[in-house]
C-alpha cells in the first residue's frame, strides 16, 4: 500500500504533517484557496515549533503545499497566508498570488474601432504583464470602439463575460480563456469500476429542457435585429449583443458563446477519486460508467476540491459540459440574421 505524504512550506519552515488540508481550485473564481489545519505544537527536525510563538502565522507569509504518495509528491498549491486562527487546532487560510488582483484598480481607457480582444486584455492587465503567456491562445475577436470606466480587475473580468461570453481564469499563475472554441489542456481516463471512489452525476441535455434564447443585436443608433434558437414553447431569455453593425465575425462569436453558455449539455454533479491521477480544472475527464453507459464520454472539469485527512487524499471533481459537443445551429446564418 502506498504511503500518503504531504510537505508544507510556510516561510522558512518545512512541515510534513497536518490534521487536514483542503485546496479549492475553481474556474469560476479568480484564484485558488487553501485551508490547513495543524496541531499547535509541531516537530521541525529536532526542534519543537510553537506556532503561537514562531512568526509562522503572519498574513502574507508564503505557503507551498505538496501532496502525493511515497516519495512522489506533486505541488498542489502556492500562495500566501490570508488569515489564521489559533486554538487547539491551528487553522491557516491561504490564497494564491492571483487573488490579490481582485481589488486592483484599472484606470479608465478607450479603444479604437479596430481594437482586438488582445488589445483589451493588455489594457486591463497593464502592469501585470507577467500574467500573460504568449503560448495561451486568445480569442481572435474584434471588440471595436470602447470606453471603459475605472474599475477593479474582477469587475472588468465580469464585464467581459457578460459582453462577450468569454470566461477569464488563471491556471498556474497565467491568464487563460474559456469559450465555445476552447479545448482541454489534458484528459484523464476515469472508470467507475477502477479509479472512481463514488459519483453523484446527472446527464443533462439541452434539447430536453424548455428554453428559448432571443439573441438581439443592437447597434449604436439603437436599431435592432433578433433571432430565436432553442425549443419551441420554452421560456424565452433575451440576450443583447451590442456590436458594430459591420463586424459579422464578432456577432457570430458572441451569439455562439451565448448559446454555449445558456443551453447546457453535459454532466451535473461530482466524481470522487484518490490522489492520482492529479486533475486540475479546465482539463477533461473521459468517463467510463458501467452502471449508466449513457454518461460515457468526455467532459470538462469545472472545479477540483482536494483534501488530505486521516482518510488519505481525495479529489472531488465538479463535472461540466460535454467536450466537442456541436449545437445544430448554423453560425453563419445566425450572424447573417443578426447583421444590421
C-alpha positions in Angstrom: 0.0 0.0 0.0 1.3 3.4 -0.9 2.0 5.8 2.0 0.2 9.2 1.9 2.7 12.0 2.2 2.5 15.8 2.4 5.0 18.6 2.5 4.0 22.1 3.6 6.4 25.0 3.3 5.5 28.0 5.4 8.1 30.7 5.2 11.5 29.1 6.1 9.9 26.1 7.7 9.0 22.7 6.1 6.4 20.6 7.8 5.5 17.0 7.0 2.3 16.6 8.9 -1.2 18.2 9.1 -4.5 17.4 10.6 -6.3 18.4 7.4 -5.6 20.2 4.2 -8.3 21.4 1.7 -7.4 23.0 -1.6 -10.2 24.5 -3.8 -9.5 25.3 -7.4 -12.5 26.6 -9.4 -12.6 28.1 -12.9 -15.4 30.4 -11.8 -13.2 32.0 -9.2 -10.3 34.4 -9.6 -7.8 32.2 -7.8 -7.2 29.1 -5.7 -7.6 28.8 -2.0 -6.2 26.5 0.7 -7.1 25.7 4.3 -4.5 24.0 6.5 -5.2 22.6 10.0 -2.2 22.0 12.2 -1.7 20.9 15.8 -0.5 23.8 18.0 2.9 22.1 18.6 4.8 20.6 15.7 8.1 18.9 15.3 10.6 20.5 12.9 13.7 18.3 12.7 14.8 18.0 16.4 13.1 21.3 17.3 9.5 21.6 18.6 7.7 24.5 17.0 5.2 26.5 18.9 3.1 28.2 16.2 1.9 30.7 18.8 5.5 31.9 19.4 7.0 31.4 16.0 6.2 34.1 13.4 4.6 31.5 11.2 1.0 32.8 11.0 1.8 36.3 9.7 -0.5 37.4 6.9 1.5 37.4 3.7 3.8 34.6 4.6 4.4 32.4 1.5 2.9 28.9 1.6 3.5 25.9 -0.8 1.7 22.6 -0.4 2.8 19.3 -1.9 0.7 16.1 -1.8 1.3 12.6 -3.0 2.3 9.0 -2.2 5.6 7.5 -1.1 8.4 9.7 -2.5 6.4 11.2 -5.4 4.9 14.5 -4.4 3.0 17.0 -6.6 2.8 20.7 -6.0 -0.9 21.4 -5.4 -0.9 25.0 -4.1 1.3 28.0 -3.9 0.2 31.3 -2.3 0.2 33.4 0.9 -1.5 33.3 4.3 -4.6 35.5 4.3 -5.8 34.8 7.8 -5.3 32.4 10.7 -6.9 31.3 13.9 -5.1 29.8 16.9 -7.0 27.3 19.0 -6.4 23.7 20.0 -6.1 23.2 16.2 -4.4 26.0 14.2 -6.3 26.9 11.0 -4.4 28.7 8.3 -6.3 30.1 5.3 -4.4 31.0 2.2 -5.0 32.5 -1.2 -2.8 32.2 -4.3 -1.0 35.3 -5.6 -3.5 35.9 -8.4 -6.2 36.5 -5.8 -4.5 39.8 -4.9 -5.6 41.1 -8.3 -9.3 41.2 -7.2 -9.1 44.7 -5.7 -6.6 46.2 -8.1 -8.0 49.2 -9.9 -7.6 49.7 -13.6 -7.6 53.3 -14.8 -10.2 54.4 -17.4 -9.2 53.8 -21.0 -10.5 53.8 -24.5 -10.1 51.6 -27.6 -10.3 52.4 -31.3 -12.6 50.9 -34.0 -10.1 48.2 -35.0 -9.2 47.2 -31.4 -8.9 43.4 -30.8 -9.7 41.3 -27.8 -5.9 41.1 -27.2 -5.7 44.9 -27.1 -8.5 44.9 -24.4 -6.7 42.3 -22.3 -3.4 44.3 -22.5 -5.1 47.4 -21.2 -6.8 45.6 -18.3 -3.6 43.8 -17.2 -1.2 46.7 -17.8 1.5 46.4 -15.1 0.8 42.7 -14.7 2.3 41.5 -18.0 3.9 38.6 -16.2 0.4 37.0 -16.0 0.2 37.0 -19.8 1.5 33.9 -21.6 2.1 34.2 -25.4 1.5 30.4 -25.6 -2.1 30.8 -24.4 -4.3 31.5 -27.5 -6.6 34.4 -27.0 -10.0 34.6 -28.9 -9.4 36.1 -32.4 -12.0 38.8 -31.9 -12.5 42.4 -32.9 -14.0 44.3 -30.0 -14.2 47.7 -31.7 -14.5 51.1 -30.2 -14.9 51.0 -26.4 -14.7 53.5 -23.5 -14.1 51.7 -20.2 -14.5 53.4 -16.9 -12.1 52.9 -14.0 -12.9 49.6 -12.2 -11.4 46.7 -10.4 -9.8 43.8 -12.4 -12.5 41.4 -11.1 -15.3 43.8 -12.3 -13.7 44.1 -15.7 -13.5 40.3 -16.0 -17.2 40.1 -15.2 -17.9 42.7 -17.9 -16.0 40.7 -20.4 -18.0 37.6 -19.5 -21.3 39.5 -19.8 -20.4 41.3 -23.1 -18.6 38.6 -25.0 -19.4 35.4 -23.1 -15.7 34.7 -22.5 -14.6 33.4 -19.1 -11.2 34.6 -17.9 -9.5 32.5 -15.3 -6.0 31.8 -14.1 -4.1 28.5 -14.3 -0.7 28.0 -12.8 -0.5 31.8 -12.4 -1.2 32.6 -16.1 -4.2 34.1 -17.8 -6.4 31.7 -19.7 -9.7 32.0 -21.5 -12.8 29.7 -21.9 -15.3 29.9 -24.8 -17.2 27.6 -27.1 -14.0 27.2 -29.1 -11.8 26.1 -26.1 -10.1 22.7 -26.0 -9.0 20.9 -22.7 -5.2 21.1 -22.0 -5.2 17.5 -20.7 -7.6 14.5 -20.5 -7.8 11.8 -17.8 -9.5 8.4 -18.1 -11.9 7.6 -15.3 -13.5 4.2 -14.8 -16.3 3.7 -12.2 -15.0 0.1 -11.6 -11.4 1.1 -11.3 -10.3 4.6 -10.1 -13.6 6.3 -9.1 -14.5 6.1 -5.4 -18.0 7.4 -5.9 -20.0 9.6 -8.2 -23.2 11.7 -8.0 -23.9 12.6 -11.6 -26.8 13.5 -13.8 -26.7 13.7 -17.5 -28.3 16.9 -18.8 -29.2 17.5 -22.5 -30.1 21.0 -23.7 -32.8 19.6 -26.1 -34.6 18.0 -23.1 -35.2 21.4 -21.5 -37.7 24.1 -22.4 -35.7 27.2 -23.1 -35.6 29.7 -26.0 -32.8 32.3 -26.4 -33.7 35.5 -28.1 -30.5 37.0 -29.4 -30.8 40.7 -30.1 -28.2 42.7 -31.9 -28.3 46.5 -31.1 -26.2 49.0 -32.9 -25.0 52.5 -31.9 -28.3 54.1 -33.1 -30.4 51.6 -31.2 -31.5 49.7 -34.3 -32.2 46.1 -33.5 -32.4 42.7 -35.2 -33.1 39.4 -33.4 -33.1 35.7 -33.9 -34.5 32.9 -31.7 -32.9 29.5 -31.0 -33.9 26.7 -28.7 -37.0 24.6 -28.1 -40.4 25.9 -29.3 -42.7 26.7 -26.4 -40.0 27.2 -23.9 -39.2 30.0 -21.6 -37.7 32.9 -23.5 -34.5 34.6 -22.3 -33.4 37.8 -24.0 -29.7 38.3 -24.6 -28.5 41.6 -26.0 -25.5 41.8 -28.3 -24.1 45.3 -28.6 -21.7 45.2 -31.6 -20.7 47.3 -34.5 -23.0 46.6 -37.5 -20.2 45.5 -39.8 -18.5 43.0 -37.6 -20.2 39.8 -38.5 -17.4 37.6 -37.1 -17.8 39.3 -33.7 -21.6 38.9 -33.8 -21.3 35.2 -34.7 -18.7 34.6 -31.9 -20.9 36.3 -29.2 -24.0 34.6 -30.5 -22.5 31.1 -30.4 -20.9 31.8 -27.0 -24.3 32.9 -25.6 -25.8 29.7 -26.9 -23.0 27.7 -25.4 -23.3 29.3 -22.0 -27.1 29.1 -21.8 -28.0 25.7 -23.5 -26.3 23.1 -21.4 -25.3 19.6 -22.5 -23.1 17.7 -20.0 -22.9 16.4 -16.5 -24.2 17.9 -13.3 -22.6 16.7 -10.1 -19.3 15.4 -8.8 -16.9 12.5 -9.1 -14.6 11.5 -6.2 -11.2 9.8 -6.7 -8.0 9.3 -4.8 -4.9 11.5 -5.2 -4.0 10.1 -8.6 -4.3 11.0 -11.4 -3.7 14.6 -10.4 -6.6 16.5 -12.0 -7.0 20.3 -12.5 -9.9 22.4 -13.5 -10.2 23.2 -17.2 -8.9 19.7 -18.0 -11.2 16.9 -19.2 -12.3 13.5 -17.9 -13.0 10.6 -20.2 -15.7 8.8 -18.2 -16.5 5.1 -18.4 -19.6 4.5 -16.3 -20.6 0.8 -16.2 -23.9 1.4 -14.4 -25.1 4.3 -16.6 -23.5 3.9 -20.0 -25.3 7.0 -21.4 -22.9 9.1 -19.3 -19.9 7.7 -21.1 -18.0 10.5 -22.8 -15.5 13.3 -22.5 -16.4 16.2 -20.1 -14.9 19.4 -18.9 -13.7 19.7 -15.2 -15.2 22.9 -13.7 -13.6 22.7 -10.3 -11.5 20.4 -8.1 -11.6 20.2 -4.3 -8.6 18.3 -2.9 -8.4 17.1 0.7 -5.9 15.3 2.9 -7.0 13.9 6.2 -7.0 10.6 8.1 -8.8 9.0 5.2 -6.0 9.8 2.8 -6.0 12.1 -0.3 -9.3 12.7 -2.1 -10.2 14.7 -5.1 -13.8 15.8 -5.7 -14.3 16.9 -9.3 -17.2 19.0 -10.4 -18.1 17.8 -13.9 -19.1 20.1 -16.7 -20.1 20.4 -20.3 -19.5 17.7 -22.8 -16.3 18.4 -24.8 -16.7 18.9 -28.5 -20.5 18.9 -28.4 -21.7 20.7 -31.5 -25.0 22.6 -31.4 -27.2 22.0 -34.5 -27.2 25.7 -35.3 -25.7 27.4 -38.4 -23.3 30.0 -37.0 -23.1 31.9 -40.3 -26.8 32.0 -40.7 -27.3 33.3 -37.2 -24.7 36.1 -37.8 -26.4 37.0 -41.1 -29.8 37.1 -39.5 -28.4 39.4 -36.8 -26.4 41.7 -39.1 -28.0 45.2 -39.3 
